[in-house]
Amino acid sequence: MFDLGSFGSSRLRATNPVEERVIALTEPTAAELGYRIVRVRLSGNRRKRLQIMAERVSDGQMGIDDCGRLSRALSPVFDLEDPVQGEYDLEISSPGIDRPLMRIEDFERFVGFDAKLETALPINNQRRWKGVIKSVNGEDITLATEHGEATLKFSALSDARLVLTDKLIEEDLKRARQAEAAEQQEIDEGKTS
């Protein structure tokens, strides 16, 4: 096992001050509605695109209705604060099955699943790492790679995401079924009240 030290604080959820401002503006509204902002990305030169990935705090899901609800709630905030100069397209989306891992809690949630991680600076002449998330201890993330265990500091990462595997798909389907069952139970309880 080898330890890969911290190389300063990397910003996974935002890569520039505009994205950081968008996160600061959107998080309170999202939280009021029961959502968590996963990541914000501003891309494009001619026609900008502001992508906001979010998920329900309750179950980590984000459906089309959720995206519309969050978009409608954020529109007045963006109209008032105007965080992005010029015209842009707003895209509210789910993080998807092979989601980005943006917080240390994401790594804790997905222990046992495959992930790809990239460090901001090369460590032992390597920036890209792939393996199973074995454990999380404070800021240390241990991966079981094909070359042995590697422990990386969360703050050294520039990118991290889950790898699409059968196990991940199975877990996502299970979570979706549980969310549907809970939603149906709420509907059924509402009918009997």
Secondary structure, DSSP 8 states (H G I E B T S, - for coil): -EEE---S---SS-SSHHHHHHHHHHHHHHHHTTEEEEEEEEE-SSSEEEEEEEEETTTS---HHHHHHHHHHHHHHHHHH--SSS-EEEEEE---TT-B--SHHHHHHTTTSEEEEEEEEEETTEEEEEEEEEEEETTEEEEEETTEEEEEEGGGEEEEEE---HHHHHHHHHHHHHHHHHHHHHHHHHHH-
